[in-house]
Amino acid sequence: MLALVDPQVKKRSFTPIQNYSVQYYANGKIVALWQKNHHPILHLKGEVASSKEGSEAKPFEAGDPIFLYLPKNAEGLQVW
């Protein structure tokens, strides 16, 4: 998610993680977290500054799901 470090994105904020569901993939070896409002679990809101002088910033939304997996011989879940 390049919006985290892009200097043109201003007023970044993440929506709270709440009311989410867990989905299992690969016979239960991979787990994804999704918000029930159809937003990915990491959902970012902000404004994108225009490269034109005097232009107003435009609203911006983006997101990514979180996939977790348990590597062989690991003691905890890892983010994929």
C-alpha positions as CSV (number, residue, x, y, z in Angstrom):
1,M,0.0,0.0,0.0
2,L,2.0,2.9,-1.3
3,A,-0.5,5.4,0.1
4,L,1.1,5.0,3.5
5,V,4.3,6.7,2.3
6,D,3.2,8.8,-0.7
7,P,3.8,12.5,0.1
8,Q,0.8,13.5,-2.0
9,V,-1.6,11.6,0.3
10,K,-2.6,14.0,3.2
11,K,-4.8,13.6,6.3
12,R,-4.4,9.8,6.4
13,S,-6.5,7.8,8.8
14,F,-7.4,4.2,9.2
15,T,-11.0,3.2,9.8
16,P,-11.5,1.2,13.0
17,I,-11.3,-2.6,12.8
18,Q,-14.6,-3.7,14.0
19,N,-17.4,-6.0,12.9
20,Y,-15.2,-8.3,10.9
21,S,-15.4,-11.8,9.6
22,V,-12.7,-14.5,9.3
23,Q,-12.4,-16.5,6.0
24,Y,-10.3,-19.6,5.7
25,Y,-8.4,-20.6,2.6
26,A,-6.1,-23.5,1.5
27,N,-7.7,-26.1,3.8
28,G,-7.5,-23.7,6.8
29,K,-3.8,-22.9,6.3
30,I,-4.5,-19.3,5.4
31,V,-6.9,-16.9,7.2
32,A,-8.1,-13.6,5.9
33,L,-9.8,-10.9,8.0
34,W,-12.5,-8.8,6.2
35,Q,-14.7,-6.0,7.6
36,K,-18.4,-6.8,7.1
37,N,-19.0,-3.4,5.5
38,H,-17.0,-4.8,2.5
39,H,-13.9,-2.8,3.3
40,P,-10.6,-4.6,3.6
41,I,-9.4,-4.9,7.2
42,L,-6.8,-2.2,6.6
43,H,-8.9,0.6,5.1
44,L,-7.3,4.0,4.7
45,K,-9.0,7.3,4.0
46,G,-7.2,10.5,3.1
47,E,-6.9,13.2,0.5
48,V,-4.6,13.3,-2.6
49,A,-3.0,16.6,-3.3
50,S,-3.0,17.6,-6.9
51,S,0.2,18.4,-8.7
52,K,-1.5,21.5,-10.1
53,E,-0.9,24.7,-8.1
54,G,-4.1,26.0,-6.4
55,S,-6.0,22.7,-7.0
56,E,-8.0,21.2,-4.1
57,A,-7.1,17.8,-2.7
58,K,-9.5,15.0,-3.7
59,P,-10.8,12.3,-1.3
60,F,-9.0,9.0,-1.4
61,E,-9.8,5.5,-0.1
62,A,-7.9,2.3,-0.4
63,G,-7.3,-0.9,1.5
64,D,-5.8,-4.3,1.8
65,P,-6.9,-7.4,3.5
66,I,-4.8,-9.1,6.1
67,F,-3.8,-12.7,5.3
68,L,-2.3,-14.8,8.2
69,Y,-0.7,-18.2,8.0
70,L,1.2,-20.5,10.3
71,P,4.6,-21.6,8.9
72,K,5.8,-25.1,9.6
73,N,7.4,-25.3,13.0
74,A,6.4,-21.7,13.9
75,E,4.9,-20.7,17.2
76,G,2.7,-18.0,15.9
77,L,0.8,-16.6,12.9
78,Q,2.6,-14.5,10.3
79,V,1.3,-11.9,8.0
80,W,1.5,-12.9,4.4
